[in-house]
Amino acid sequence: MLLNALVTTSIQVAATSGRLAKITLLADLLKQASPDEIELAIAYLSGTIRQSKVGVGWATLQKAKTHVGTSARLHLRDIDGTLEKIATTSGKGSASEKQRLLTDLFSNATAAEQDFLFRLLTGELRQGALEGIMVEALAKARELPASDVRRAMMLAGNLGAVAKGDLKSFAIELFRPIKPMLAKTANDVDEALAELGPASFEYKLDGIRIQVHKNADKVRVYSRTLNDITAEIPTVVDISMNMDMSAVILDGEAVVLTADKRPVRFQDTMKGLGGAVPFFFDILYLDGTSLLDQPYSARSKLLPEKYRPPRIITGDAQVAQDFFDAAIAAGQEGLMAKGLESKYEAGRRGGTWFKI
């Protein structure tokens, strides 16, 4: 597939206001992509590249614009190949070699293609709002239910992998992080109870979201954005390693505590996470079994008691309010309210979790 096809569609989508029209434009393009190109097409349209980073800055990109191609001849596979070479070039003379590769790439691009590549490589194309539209576009192109594509994407971690695979092949597995479930906002405990009825209330911790994967003596810790932060968070790794659970995926928060066990503000924890300790509020996988479709009431019983946030189950507004006041007094952000029958909706801001 030619880059020009993506550039043309990207311009059309940006100029179109209707959601359905955007979906149709993207779906028509994805239908044209071969199986080995569709992952790249989705990535580039979403503003990402397979290599994540290629190690070139704004100035290097500007210098690459020495010549404008007169015809559209760049293929997605060629671009990916060049970006791979740039990303893996290192050592003495690597800066000049990266510049040469980038200049050659841009010299074969038209003005519109150069603009697209520049914004792609600087991150200016990245737009989270497009993700939902891309899911529906892929579903339309493949003639599949959007809900099935969305679930597969949450389990795979990215839509490109789903595009070239069989939806049935995507299941939760160790060391392949999934997007975390998110919460809506409730103004107070009364609103949360009106939505959920009797619910689980737990302290909303002031830390960073983590997903811990453990299999025997191997532990990996992933961030909310699915980046591997294992090396940055050794205390969490040590604690997880010593838990009496052999094969497990846990969702939680890493919190840095003061000597009197009060949380250090999240903004300050970014200076160093080495001493952060884990609090786990959900379990997604245990000993070969996915727990995503199990009710929260059942999942929560499997959590390691020692590392669970303070929690109560109640339908009484005054009891919940008193618990909220206790959380604030303890230096926490507030409460999380969770429906007792709620499934784990990876990557979604469903109506069964509320932050107060």
Secondary structure, DSSP 8 states (H G I E B T S, - for coil): -BHHHHHHHHHHHHT---HHHHHHHHHHHHHHS-TTTHHHHHHHHTT--TTS--S--HHHHHHTTT---SS---BHHHHHHHHHHHHH--STTHHHHHHHHHHHHHHTS-HHHHHHHHHHHHTTT--TTHHHHHHHHHHHHHT--HHHHHHHHHHHSSHHHHHTS-GGG---BTTB-----EEEE-SSHHHHHHHHSSEEEEEE-SSEEEEEEEETTEEEEEETT--B-GGG-HHHHHHHHTSS-SEEEEEEEEE-B-TTS-B--HHHHTT--TT-EEEEEEEEEETTEE-TTS-HHHHHTTS-GGGS--EEEE--HHHHHHHHHHHHHTT--EEEEEETT----TT-EEEEEEE-
